[in-house]
Amino acid sequence: MKRIEAIIQPNKLEAVVKVLRKTGVGGFTVLDGKGQGAAEAPLVGEYYSKNIVIVVVDDEKADDLMEKIAKTACARTKGDGKIFITNVEESTDICTQEKGIHTL
């Protein structure tokens, strides 16, 4: 399993969610975030608002989904965001204690 974590502009959230639903992703998490890119001049007490979309998918779906998210979230402007893909060792449903991809 792969965890895809996309940090995107807030105005791209609905379009990215639409892509996730269209590709059959079973579930995802959206978080509000604030931050600053490494290439930007230091801001004192100021951050840019972002949305963080987290989804876990089968390994073979990760690259395709990452490309779709990137294409959808790209406005060709500085600060469009980043996508991180990491390995997921295991998942467990909190209540049933079921393990594996079927718990997502």
N, C-alpha and C positions, 0 to 999 in steps of 0.2 A: 504494500500500500504506500501511497505517496500523499503527503500533505502539501497542498498548494496554498500559499499565503500571498495574497495580492494586496499591495498598498496602492490605492487608487485615489484619483480626484473625486470628491463627493458628487460632482455633477455627472460622473460616469457610472455611479452605482446601479441605477435602474437598468441601464443597458447591459452591464455585466451580469446582473441577476437574471435578466431575460436569456442571456446566452447559457447560463448554468442550467436553467429550467429546460431550455430547448435541447440541450445535450443529454438530458436525463439524469443529471446529478440529483441524488436522493435528498441531500440536505447540505446546508452550509451555515456558517456563522458570519455575522457582520458586526464589526466593532467600530466605534468612533475612535479616531486617533489624532494625535498632534505630533509634529516633528519637524525636522529640518534636514535637508540633504547635505551630504559631506562636501559637495562642491560649492555650496552657498556660503556667502559671507556670514560670519557669526551674528546672530540676532540676540539682543539682550531682552529676555523675557517675552519673546514673540515666537510663535510657532505656526506652521501651516496646518490647516485642518485636512485630514485624510480619512478615508474609510479603509478598513482592513477586512478583506473577504477571505475566509478560511474554508477549505473543502478538502476532504480526503477521498481519494479515488484509487481504483486498481492501477497498478504500475503501467499497464499498456495504454491507459487513457490519459496519463499525466501530460505528456508532451503536446498532444493535440489540444487538450483543454487549456494549457498554458498559452499556446499560440492564439487560441480564440479569445482568451481574456486580454492578452496583450494587444491584439488587433482592435478589440472593442474599446479598451481603455485609453488607447493612444490618441492624443490630440495634437501631437507633434510640438508640444511646448515643454519648456523646462519644468520639472517637477511632476511629470505625468505619473510617476510611481515606480515601483519595483515588484517583481514576482520572485518568491523563493519557493523552491521545491525541496522537501526533506523526506527521508524515509520514516515510515511509521512501523515500529516493531510490533505493536499489538494495540487492539482496542477492546474495551470491556464496557458493556452496558451497566450502568450504576445499579439499577434495580434487579435485573435478571441475572447479572454476572455472566451473560453470554459474551464470548470472545470472538473476534474476527470481523471481517468486512461487512457481514450481514447485520451488524449492530449499528451501522452508520445511517 
